């Protein structure tokens, strides 16, 4: 092992478990991740030219160089003559000084698109030393977005927030501690589960860790596992500014690092200012987390209604309409469920003594005028279906031109003047319903559905056809359908 001089003043030494770029030893090493397609030495950004070592106030020490006094170990080796000695010396040095040993490894290979092995529980893994097992799991589906785990301290939460800034198409792998196996003449024999636990930092939608720290039982060690293609500049900055001050400040003290002021040597004014800044950052993170969760819940609630109203057909559309009418303060009965899908209109809505039948239709293109006939037929047959429950009228709600984007659709369901003037009941587009709903204008929804005067709610954003007056409703109505007509 090459012995180099002590730490350069102002710089923290960190161990890199890879051969120094350009050196004779920079040949492919055994795969750190046994399922990776390309050896880590060849694909790790740590061996490239993009790491700004001096900017972070660190100096790298590679394989074959002293690791005893290093502050952190990145991509530590576990195989004999390939990083195992340097890792052991790093751990021994930290233990002798009574400091927490910080290690970090990446999992997975973003360029490996090989299907997961049928008999394998892990899509990727990071092996632990001494045949003590591994940390790994399957790759998450494309587009998966993890969230912060609960009860994180400031340093780990900061790491999680930094990694959440990765591109939206970034790859993630789930993490689980699994035992190693020894091959014998009788087959594989488990060596037992690794002795320690995973401390989650980011978790997937089912709560499984995707970024975590492995903490061995009885050892002062935090071994972080992060996904492949993580920005090492971001990680090294986190190590210097957050992890080392929180868990192992000794190397920063000894090197008199420019970003670190020993808490024991700070003035009262410095301490107050730093604490105030830390409290402000904590509050910001708390509010950001709360708002992020509020947004997630809002999207979760809004998406089915939005998609149903603007793009839905059949039951999906009817359910979205029913949800909006209920939210507007109307009592809604699903007649398809109560009476059967062909017995009457889709919905019965009421408020106080007022009742309306609601027929919900969709049309990929321009809505056919015969849709109105469906509502009229249900109104005519209603007295025989529910003679004890009279209705005051009906409403036709249509998701017209749903194959177009909402912005490309016509403003009204029907535009032929002679036809619209003959309508006896309101015809509403789901786009109008959506606009009232998204603005929280339940009064406009009630007025439109119940046929109340426009003045009570103000002019709506868009209307398909205004409700007719009572005088018009009392006049004989024209028959708007012929035998054999069918709804779209």
C-alpha positions as CSV (number, residue, x, y, z in Angstrom):
1,X,0.0,0.0,0.0
2,X,1.3,3.4,-0.9
3,X,1.8,5.7,2.0
4,X,1.2,9.3,1.2
5,X,1.7,12.4,3.4
6,X,-0.8,13.7,6.0
7,X,-3.9,15.6,5.0
8,X,-3.4,18.8,3.1
9,X,-4.5,21.8,5.3
10,X,-8.0,22.7,4.4
11,X,-8.7,19.5,2.5
12,X,-10.4,16.3,3.8
13,X,-9.1,13.0,2.5
14,X,-11.6,10.5,1.2
15,X,-11.0,6.9,0.2
16,X,-12.2,5.8,-3.3
17,X,-12.4,2.0,-3.7
18,X,-11.3,2.2,-7.3
19,X,-7.9,2.4,-9.1
20,X,-6.6,5.9,-9.8
21,X,-7.6,6.9,-13.3
22,X,-4.7,6.5,-15.7
23,X,-2.7,4.2,-13.4
24,X,-1.7,0.6,-14.4
25,X,-4.1,-0.7,-11.9
26,X,-7.1,0.9,-13.6
27,X,-8.2,-2.3,-15.1
28,X,-11.6,-3.9,-14.8
29,X,-12.2,-5.0,-11.2
30,X,-14.6,-7.7,-10.0
31,X,-18.1,-6.4,-10.2
32,X,-19.2,-4.6,-7.1
33,X,-22.8,-5.3,-8.1
34,X,-22.8,-8.9,-9.2
35,X,-25.7,-8.3,-11.6
36,X,-24.2,-5.2,-13.3
37,X,-23.3,-5.5,-17.0
38,X,-20.3,-3.2,-16.9
39,X,-17.6,-3.3,-14.2
40,X,-17.8,-0.4,-11.7
41,X,-14.2,0.8,-12.5
42,X,-15.2,1.4,-16.1
43,X,-18.6,3.1,-15.6
44,X,-18.2,5.1,-12.3
45,X,-18.2,8.9,-12.7
46,X,-15.7,8.9,-9.8
47,X,-13.0,7.9,-12.2
48,X,-14.0,10.6,-14.7
49,X,-13.1,14.3,-15.0
50,X,-16.4,15.7,-13.7
51,X,-15.7,15.6,-10.0
52,X,-14.7,18.9,-8.6
53,X,-12.5,17.6,-5.7
54,X,-10.9,20.9,-4.8
55,X,-14.2,22.8,-4.9
56,X,-15.6,20.5,-2.3
57,X,-12.4,20.8,-0.2
58,X,-11.5,17.1,-0.5
59,X,-8.6,15.1,-1.9
60,X,-9.2,11.5,-3.2
61,X,-7.1,8.6,-2.2
62,X,-7.4,5.6,-4.5
63,X,-6.7,1.9,-4.2
64,X,-3.1,1.3,-2.9
65,X,-3.1,4.6,-1.1
66,X,-3.4,5.1,2.7
67,X,-7.0,5.0,3.9
68,X,-6.4,4.9,7.7
69,X,-7.1,8.6,8.3
70,X,-9.7,9.2,5.6
71,X,-13.0,10.7,6.5
72,X,-15.3,8.8,4.1
73,X,-15.1,5.7,1.9
74,X,-16.8,5.8,-1.5
75,X,-17.4,2.6,-3.4
76,X,-15.4,0.5,-0.8
77,X,-14.1,-2.8,-2.0
78,X,-14.9,-6.1,-0.4
79,X,-12.7,-8.5,-2.3
80,X,-9.2,-9.5,-1.3
81,X,-6.5,-7.5,-3.1
82,X,-9.2,-5.3,-4.7
83,X,-10.1,-2.8,-2.0
84,X,-10.7,-5.1,0.9
85,X,-7.4,-4.0,2.7
86,X,-8.1,-0.3,2.2
87,X,-11.7,-0.7,3.6
88,X,-10.4,-2.6,6.6
89,X,-7.8,0.1,7.4
90,X,-10.4,2.8,6.9
91,X,-12.8,1.1,9.4
92,X,-9.9,0.4,11.9
93,X,-8.8,4.0,11.8
94,X,-12.3,5.3,12.5
95,X,-12.8,2.8,15.3
96,X,-9.5,3.7,16.9
97,X,-10.4,7.4,16.9
98,X,-13.9,6.7,18.2
99,X,-15.5,8.2,15.0
100,X,-18.4,7.0,13.0
101,X,-17.2,5.4,9.8
102,X,-19.2,6.7,6.8
103,X,-19.3,4.6,3.6
104,X,-21.3,5.0,0.4
105,X,-21.9,2.5,-2.4
106,X,-24.1,2.7,-5.5
107,X,-26.5,-0.1,-6.5
108,X,-27.6,-1.1,-10.0
109,X,-26.4,-0.4,-13.5
110,X,-28.7,2.0,-15.5
111,X,-27.4,0.6,-18.7
112,X,-28.2,-3.0,-17.9
113,X,-31.6,-3.8,-19.4
114,X,-31.3,-7.6,-18.9
115,X,-34.6,-9.1,-17.7
116,X,-34.5,-10.0,-14.0
117,X,-33.5,-13.6,-13.4
118,X,-36.5,-15.8,-12.6
119,X,-34.8,-17.5,-9.7
120,X,-33.2,-14.3,-8.3
121,X,-34.8,-12.2,-5.6
122,X,-32.7,-9.3,-6.4
123,X,-32.4,-7.3,-9.6
124,X,-29.2,-5.6,-8.2
125,X,-27.2,-5.8,-5.0
126,X,-24.3,-4.5,-3.0
127,X,-22.4,-7.2,-1.4
128,X,-21.3,-6.9,2.2
129,X,-17.9,-8.2,3.3
130,X,-17.1,-11.5,5.0
131,X,-19.9,-13.4,3.3
132,X,-22.3,-11.6,5.6
133,X,-25.0,-11.0,2.9
134,X,-26.0,-8.3,0.6
135,X,-28.3,-5.3,0.2
136,X,-30.5,-5.2,-2.9
137,X,-33.7,-5.7,-4.7
138,X,-35.6,-5.3,-8.0
139,X,-35.5,-2.2,-10.1
140,X,-38.6,-0.1,-9.9
141,X,-40.8,0.5,-13.0
142,X,-39.9,3.5,-15.1
143,X,-41.3,6.7,-13.8
144,X,-41.5,5.6,-10.2
145,X,-41.0,8.5,-7.7
146,X,-39.9,7.8,-4.1
147,X,-40.7,10.0,-1.1
148,X,-38.9,10.9,2.1
149,X,-39.1,8.3,4.9
150,X,-40.5,9.4,8.2
151,X,-38.4,10.5,11.2
152,X,-35.2,11.6,9.5
153,X,-32.6,13.8,11.1
154,X,-31.4,16.9,9.3
155,X,-28.5,15.3,7.6
156,X,-30.3,12.3,6.2
157,X,-33.3,14.4,5.2
158,X,-31.0,16.7,3.3
159,X,-29.6,13.7,1.4
160,X,-33.1,12.5,0.6
161,X,-34.1,15.9,-0.7
162,X,-31.0,16.1,-2.9
163,X,-31.7,12.7,-4.4
164,X,-35.3,13.6,-5.1
165,X,-33.9,16.2,-7.5
166,X,-32.7,13.5,-9.8
167,X,-34.3,13.4,-13.3
168,X,-37.9,12.1,-13.5
169,X,-36.7,9.1,-15.5
170,X,-34.0,8.2,-13.1
171,X,-33.6,4.5,-12.1
172,X,-34.3,3.3,-8.6
173,X,-33.8,-0.1,-6.9
174,X,-35.5,-1.3,-3.8
175,X,-33.3,-2.3,-0.9
176,X,-33.5,-5.3,1.4
177,X,-30.9,-7.2,3.5
178,X,-30.5,-10.7,2.2
179,X,-28.3,-13.6,3.4
180,X,-25.4,-14.9,1.4
181,X,-25.2,-18.5,0.3
182,X,-22.3,-21.0,0.2
183,X,-22.3,-23.7,-2.4
184,X,-21.8,-27.2,-1.0
185,X,-22.0,-30.6,-2.6
186,X,-25.6,-30.7,-1.2
187,X,-26.5,-27.4,-2.8
188,X,-26.7,-23.8,-1.5
189,X,-26.5,-23.2,2.2
190,X,-27.6,-19.9,3.7
191,X,-25.0,-18.1,5.9
192,X,-27.7,-16.2,7.7
193,X,-29.1,-12.8,7.3
194,X,-26.8,-9.8,7.7
195,X,-26.5,-8.6,11.3
196,X,-27.8,-5.1,11.3
197,X,-30.7,-3.0,9.9
198,X,-31.5,-0.6,7.1
199,X,-32.3,2.9,8.0
200,X,-34.6,4.2,5.2
201,X,-34.1,7.6,3.7
202,X,-36.3,7.4,0.6
203,X,-39.0,4.8,0.1
204,X,-41.2,3.7,-2.8
205,X,-45.0,3.9,-2.8
206,X,-45.3,0.6,-0.8
207,X,-42.8,1.8,1.8
208,X,-39.8,-0.2,0.7
209,X,-36.4,1.6,1.0
210,X,-34.7,2.8,-2.2
211,X,-32.1,4.9,-0.5
212,X,-30.9,3.8,3.0
213,X,-28.1,3.5,5.4
214,X,-27.0,0.0,6.5
215,X,-26.1,0.1,10.2
216,X,-24.3,-3.1,11.4
217,X,-25.2,-4.2,14.9
218,X,-22.6,-3.2,17.5
219,X,-20.5,-1.1,15.0
220,X,-20.2,2.6,14.7
221,X,-20.8,2.5,10.9
222,X,-23.2,4.1,8.5
223,X,-23.0,2.5,5.0
224,X,-25.2,4.5,2.6
225,X,-26.6,2.8,-0.5
226,X,-27.7,5.1,-3.3
227,X,-28.8,4.3,-6.9
228,X,-26.5,4.2,-9.9
229,X,-26.2,7.4,-11.9
230,X,-26.3,9.6,-8.8
231,X,-24.5,12.9,-9.1
232,X,-21.3,12.4,-7.1
233,X,-20.7,16.2,-6.9
234,X,-24.0,16.5,-5.0
235,X,-23.2,13.6,-2.8
236,X,-19.7,14.8,-1.9
237,X,-21.1,18.2,-1.1
238,X,-23.6,16.6,1.2
239,X,-20.9,14.5,2.9
240,X,-18.8,17.6,3.6
241,X,-21.6,20.0,4.6
242,X,-24.0,17.6,6.3
243,X,-22.9,14.1,7.0
244,X,-19.4,14.8,8.5
245,X,-20.5,17.6,10.7
246,X,-23.4,15.5,12.0
247,X,-21.8,12.1,12.4
248,X,-18.0,12.4,12.2
249,X,-16.7,16.0,12.6
250,X,-13.2,14.9,13.6
251,X,-11.7,15.0,10.1
252,X,-13.1,18.5,9.5
253,X,-11.5,19.7,12.7
254,X,-8.1,18.1,12.0
255,X,-8.1,19.6,8.4
256,X,-9.5,22.9,9.5
257,X,-11.9,22.6,6.6
258,X,-13.2,25.9,5.2
259,X,-16.8,25.0,5.5
260,X,-16.6,23.8,9.1
261,X,-16.5,25.9,12.3
262,X,-16.2,23.7,15.4
263,X,-19.3,24.2,17.5
264,X,-17.1,24.1,20.6
265,X,-15.2,27.2,19.3
266,X,-18.0,29.3,18.1
267,X,-19.0,32.7,19.6
268,X,-22.5,33.1,21.0
269,X,-23.4,35.3,18.1
270,X,-22.3,32.6,15.6
271,X,-24.1,29.9,17.5
272,X,-27.4,31.9,17.5
273,X,-27.1,32.7,13.8
274,X,-26.3,29.1,12.8
275,X,-29.1,27.8,15.0
276,X,-31.6,30.3,13.6
277,X,-30.6,29.4,10.0
278,X,-30.9,25.7,10.8
279,X,-34.3,26.2,12.4
280,X,-35.4,28.2,9.3
281,X,-34.2,25.4,7.0
282,X,-36.0,22.8,9.1
283,X,-39.2,24.8,8.9
284,X,-38.8,25.3,5.2
285,X,-38.4,21.5,4.7
286,X,-41.4,20.8,7.0
287,X,-43.6,23.2,5.1
288,X,-42.3,21.9,1.7
289,X,-43.0,18.3,2.8
290,X,-46.5,19.2,4.1
291,X,-47.3,21.1,0.9
292,X,-46.0,18.3,-1.2
293,X,-48.2,15.8,0.7
294,X,-51.2,18.2,0.3
295,X,-50.5,18.4,-3.4
296,X,-50.2,14.7,-3.7
297,X,-53.6,14.2,-2.0
298,X,-55.2,16.9,-4.1
299,X,-54.0,15.3,-7.3
300,X,-55.1,11.9,-6.1
301,X,-58.6,13.3,-5.5
302,X,-58.8,15.5,-8.6
303,X,-57.3,13.2,-11.2
304,X,-60.3,10.7,-11.4
305,X,-62.8,13.5,-11.6
306,X,-60.8,15.5,-14.2
307,X,-60.1,12.4,-16.4
308,X,-63.7,11.2,-16.0
309,X,-65.3,14.5,-16.9
310,X,-63.0,15.4,-19.8
311,X,-62.1,12.0,-21.3
312,X,-64.4,9.4,-19.7
313,X,-67.3,7.4,-21.2
314,X,-69.8,5.0,-19.6
315,X,-69.6,4.3,-15.9
316,X,-66.4,6.3,-15.5
317,X,-68.1,9.5,-16.9
318,X,-71.2,8.9,-14.8
319,X,-69.2,8.4,-11.6
320,X,-67.3,11.6,-12.2
321,X,-70.5,13.6,-12.8
322,X,-72.1,12.1,-9.7
323,X,-69.0,13.1,-7.7
324,X,-69.2,16.7,-8.9
325,X,-72.9,17.0,-8.2
326,X,-72.5,15.5,-4.7
327,X,-69.6,17.9,-4.0
328,X,-71.9,20.8,-5.1
329,X,-74.4,19.9,-2.3
330,X,-76.9,17.9,-4.3
331,X,-78.2,14.5,-3.2
332,X,-77.4,12.0,-5.9
333,X,-78.8,8.5,-6.4
334,X,-77.2,6.2,-8.9
335,X,-80.3,4.8,-10.8
336,X,-78.3,2.3,-12.8
337,X,-77.4,0.6,-9.5
338,X,-80.8,1.0,-7.9
339,X,-83.0,0.1,-10.9
340,X,-80.8,-1.5,-13.5
341,X,-78.8,0.1,-16.3
342,X,-81.7,0.3,-18.8
343,X,-84.6,1.1,-16.6
344,X,-84.2,4.9,-16.3
345,X,-81.8,7.8,-16.5
346,X,-78.3,7.5,-15.0
347,X,-78.8,9.7,-11.9
348,X,-81.6,11.2,-9.7
349,X,-80.5,14.5,-8.1
350,X,-82.4,16.5,-5.5
351,X,-82.1,19.4,-3.2
352,X,-84.9,20.1,-0.8
353,X,-88.1,19.5,-2.7
354,X,-86.6,19.7,-6.1
355,X,-85.7,16.6,-8.1
356,X,-84.2,16.1,-11.5
357,X,-83.3,13.2,-13.7
358,X,-79.8,13.4,-15.1
359,X,-78.8,11.5,-18.3
360,X,-75.1,11.3,-18.9
361,X,-73.8,10.7,-22.4
362,X,-70.5,10.9,-24.4
363,X,-69.6,11.4,-28.0
364,X,-66.2,11.1,-29.6
365,X,-67.2,13.7,-32.2
366,X,-70.1,16.1,-32.4
367,X,-73.0,15.0,-30.2
368,X,-76.0,13.7,-32.1
369,X,-79.3,15.5,-31.5
370,X,-81.0,12.2,-30.7
371,X,-79.3,12.1,-27.3
372,X,-82.0,14.5,-26.1
373,X,-84.6,11.8,-27.0
374,X,-83.0,9.5,-24.4
375,X,-83.6,12.0,-21.6
376,X,-87.2,12.7,-22.8
377,X,-88.0,9.0,-22.9
378,X,-86.8,8.5,-19.3
379,X,-88.9,11.5,-18.2
380,X,-92.0,10.0,-19.9
381,X,-91.5,6.6,-18.3
382,X,-90.5,7.9,-14.8
383,X,-94.1,8.0,-13.4
384,X,-94.4,4.3,-14.0
385,X,-90.9,3.5,-12.6
386,X,-91.3,5.6,-9.4
387,X,-94.9,6.9,-9.2
388,X,-94.4,8.0,-5.5
389,X,-91.4,10.1,-6.4
390,X,-92.2,12.8,-9.0
391,X,-89.5,14.8,-10.7
392,X,-89.5,18.4,-11.8
393,X,-87.6,17.9,-15.0
394,X,-84.3,16.6,-16.3
395,X,-80.8,17.5,-17.4
396,X,-78.7,16.1,-20.2
397,X,-74.9,16.2,-19.5
398,X,-72.7,15.3,-22.5
399,X,-68.9,14.8,-22.8
400,X,-68.8,15.8,-26.4
401,X,-65.8,15.6,-28.7
402,X,-63.9,13.7,-26.0
403,X,-61.4,12.5,-28.6
404,X,-60.2,16.1,-28.9
405,X,-58.3,18.0,-26.3
406,X,-60.7,20.1,-24.2
407,X,-59.3,23.3,-25.7
408,X,-60.1,22.1,-29.2
409,X,-63.8,21.3,-28.5
410,X,-66.7,23.5,-29.5
411,X,-68.0,25.8,-26.7
412,X,-71.5,24.2,-26.7
413,X,-72.8,20.7,-27.1
414,X,-75.2,21.8,-29.8
415,X,-74.9,24.8,-32.1
416,X,-77.9,24.5,-34.5
417,X,-80.1,27.4,-33.5
418,X,-83.4,25.9,-34.4
419,X,-82.6,22.9,-32.3
420,X,-81.2,24.7,-29.3
421,X,-84.3,27.0,-29.2
422,X,-86.5,23.9,-29.1
423,X,-84.8,22.3,-26.1
424,X,-87.2,22.0,-23.1
425,X,-84.4,21.0,-20.6
426,X,-80.8,22.1,-19.9
427,X,-78.0,20.5,-21.9
428,X,-74.7,20.9,-20.2
429,X,-71.2,20.0,-21.4
430,X,-68.9,18.2,-19.0
431,X,-66.3,20.9,-19.8
432,X,-68.7,23.5,-18.2
433,X,-69.2,21.2,-15.3
434,X,-65.5,20.8,-15.0
435,X,-64.9,24.6,-15.0
436,X,-67.4,25.2,-12.2
437,X,-66.0,22.2,-10.2
438,X,-62.3,23.2,-10.4
439,X,-63.2,26.7,-9.3
440,X,-65.2,25.4,-6.4
441,X,-68.4,27.1,-7.7
442,X,-70.9,24.7,-6.3
443,X,-73.7,27.3,-6.6
444,X,-73.2,27.5,-10.4
445,X,-73.4,23.7,-10.6
446,X,-76.7,23.6,-8.6
447,X,-78.2,26.4,-10.6
448,X,-77.4,24.8,-13.9
449,X,-78.6,21.4,-12.9
450,X,-81.7,22.5,-11.1
451,X,-82.6,25.1,-13.8
452,X,-82.6,28.1,-11.4
453,X,-82.4,31.7,-12.6
454,X,-79.0,32.8,-13.9
455,X,-79.0,35.8,-11.7
456,X,-78.7,33.8,-8.6
457,X,-75.2,32.4,-9.5
458,X,-73.9,34.9,-12.0
459,X,-73.1,34.1,-15.5
460,X,-71.3,30.7,-15.7
461,X,-67.9,30.4,-17.6
462,X,-69.5,28.6,-20.5
463,X,-72.9,27.1,-21.1
464,X,-74.2,24.7,-23.7
465,X,-77.8,25.7,-23.5
466,X,-79.6,27.9,-21.0
467,X,-82.5,26.4,-19.1
468,X,-85.9,27.4,-20.5
469,X,-88.5,29.4,-18.5
470,X,-91.4,27.8,-16.7
471,X,-93.8,29.3,-19.4
472,X,-91.8,27.4,-22.1
473,X,-91.8,24.2,-20.1
474,X,-95.7,24.4,-19.8
475,X,-96.1,24.6,-23.6
476,X,-96.6,21.3,-25.5
477,X,-93.2,19.8,-26.3
478,X,-92.1,18.7,-29.7
479,X,-91.3,15.0,-30.0
480,X,-87.5,14.9,-30.6
481,X,-87.0,11.3,-31.5
482,X,-88.3,8.6,-33.7
483,X,-88.8,4.9,-33.0
484,X,-85.6,3.1,-33.6
485,X,-83.4,6.1,-32.6
486,X,-80.5,5.1,-30.4
487,X,-78.2,7.0,-28.1
488,X,-74.5,7.3,-29.0
